């Protein structure tokens, strides 16, 4: 089911979120929105910025393992590309784990070349977040060269909003991931990047949205968390400019709010067989500060003001 409206959706407030497939607001629960190919909200009501979001593609030329269907990512990505052609985002963010591990460095490079070729069908600017699987055997420089990007953490502006991409693929001693030198549970944002983030947020005068791979809203001890998440959140909170953080890694829909910042974990594209198990989204950022995440297939919809 798609909500039909001729004006932007009425604000649901900061406490609105989806839980177990149902919309929860101020203690009231409403029926879940239908999960068809089209999202729940009217994409004609375009925001000041529209962003395509995809995470955890895990493309690899290998048989399924558990719930992960690696080869099917290409068909799922093709469907997402078709939707983005219709939605015409200002840019698309790939939020980590673009590829999965290969048997060799050469095979992993081929995985990257294959998925980048598929992504090239999306005719909009693209930004990449580093995920731990992106640099299993590859180095960060090799991955970045493969996707045509210079930096692993950076920021940019679009239409009155500031966007920050973070890289948490560092060991606790500050060593960057690469060549199988890490455990995925040891994800950190090193002091150099944290200092850069403080300066970056201080310099901008614009409301800000952050993209990350590993979640920043979990306890530092959680296996999926950035191990210094609490320090990173403190920087975001102290700036007074960050509206929302979008993240992946754990593969499941999840929402939380911490000290006025929305944390949205997006569903993984690789999970499940068939297009019915696809997951991707379009995010509209409106001039009044409200956000609408229009989810497709397994990705849930959210609206914040």
Steps between C-alpha positions, in 0.01 A plus 500: 500500500622847416373807679351740250533865592527833325706666772792400724406246764384638832779497756506195722750652742829371638344205683348341190661178383429158358524195725432143391344627180257743668502875540531606865412851612446629853403157629260426212565229242370518144496225232822441312535660160496263205843384383461510124757613247385859534571673829235627737529872434431721201835555330356795307537707817870554448719641775775759472733199466411148391743215571505139388621259770629143467700297749660159547485375143770236570531416131713192434503226240442217747213282625260622770603471862218495749265789418755679281453461125810662356447455126142630519626845597542589130130444426400686818730786408342517153158543660633773729654674198161501328338656806773764523445583134140580595580682825797693356702551820762773522747228590517138620689379807625141523541442872759229516567132428469550127668162449556183698825315549658304216725197495786718382593863459450466124148365548413777743615760246277332243205517741559873536531557126178308438287685751643841404408427139144422612488818708608704199145455367392752766560840332533709816797600717607219731664499842645196671531412868766245587375175652709228659431260211617763250854456632520131588790434263507837327672800657300819543690665215422209269131516586485878463676487164254232390199724571669822382512672838796674666417498871341257745358776725391835364215752481310699239206743467181483293214749486534638852601177675835362613581129462774305678632155407686317778747212488498266801719235339794545736631269772514624859870585454416724203616257231276512191322182395640308203654170392315299769675683785188562713203358686166649396407554865792744543366808315620845603514862392860604575596824671612662173160445339316604817697827507421553134130443574501759779660761274273415209182539708629821655567654161165424341196716566264249339279227649687173463433136415759229567555175309684212667533124462537367854224623735563797727193463723601179678694446819875512443519133603245378245655272236357706212586840650780743439703445815524872575140574398437699819786739416379539142144568615630764741664684208178480298290620794731783599489644148125557525481455122450129438144398418541132414746214455440229241690175544513130401712201604250311720274425197170572679262795515551691823424849630601690811519861615776618731507858623302631205693316227326231293695179441365285218654161420408390148417147387764307303445441128671158512256339746251252356437355156295672231395858437238480775793498741668804350558815707591860411353846550465864398545770762340844460638784711256791517569869553315493833744236627264203473625174352308232310664163436303324229594132531461234234441126542642408845613850590258670742370856460570779745400863540662740746457870567 
